[in-house]
Amino acid sequence: MSRLAVIVTTYQTEERHKQFFYHCITSIRKYHNIATIVILDDNHKTSELPPTPFTCRKEKTKHPRCGEVNAYVWACEHKDEFDRFIYLHDTALLINTLPLDLPHHFHPLWFSSKCMNNNVHGYDVNRFIDDFRVDGKDCKDLLTELRANRGSVVFGAMGIFDREFLSFIKDKTNFLELASRLNTRFLRSFFERVVYMIYCRFTDPVNFIPSALCGDIFNHGSQFRNTEFHNKSIAKNPYVLKIWQGR
């Protein structure tokens, strides 16, 4: 049986964050009951997370304030321990079992037809592009592609992936060397595009048609009226319910 790790990044400063986190991890245990749940705590100001109702692996993130970037860093460093990985935000609640017998080595949960920030001309972004390498080659054309395809984003970098995809990131790119730079919200949103481009370049770039398990996240928006979640908006599909915190 495949060894599965579900990675959840969290940054808890308010009571509602704890509620989201609790519902997230309990939904994972409900639908993937033998998976190893890995909790990466990005709040380095607190000593520990609140207790969980079942055993989880809990660690502080390697790169503080780098959010979802840490999920890929952790997965690359532990890729030989598991066969499959799922990465979820702590505001993503499973409402069904995620399929693991997918045909590709990386399968995004959502794409985004609207970038969260369409400005990809910032100094730090350009510097990241200048230094980013795939197979030892620079990626100057990456910025051109991003400008031309602004909707090409793996929303929240959430997805299902395996060791082969992680080996590509670890061995064929210098992402791990640059990961600590992605430490602002703007750069983390840019990372969603980097993941998309790695995804496309890892797979056959000529014949491959990108797809996401849950489609375009902006086709699923609605208002969530449960007061437990403070009337936040949601995106919902047959597998995942994503709560929008309005940040």
Number of C-alpha atoms within 10 A of each C-alpha: 4 9 12 19 24 21 26 27 26 24 19 19 11 8 9 14 16 18 15 20 24 18 15 22 26 17 19 24 16 13 14 18 12 12 19 19 22 22 22 23 24 22 19 13 8 12 9 12 17 9 9 12 9 9 10 14 11 15 15 19 23 18 17 17 21 22 25 26 29 26 27 22 22 17 26 19 14 13 21 12 12 16 15 22 25 25 24 27 22 24 24 26 23 25 17 16 15 18 9 15 8 12 7 14 17 25 22 26 25 22 26 21 18 15 19 16 12 13 12 17 11 11 9 14 19 14 12 18 17 14 16 20 16 17 12 10 11 14 16 14 10 16 18 11 12 19 15 10 13 18 18 22 27 28 26 25 27 23 19 23 21 21 20 15 19 22 16 17 22 19 14 15 19 16 20 17 12 12 19 16 17 24 15 12 13 16 19 21 22 23 23 23 25 22 24 20 19 16 22 16 14 17 17 10 12 8 7 10 9 14 14 17 18 19 16 21 21 13 13 14 16 13 12 17 12 9 8 11 16 11 14 17 17 19 20 21 17 12 17 20 18 23 22 18 14 6 3
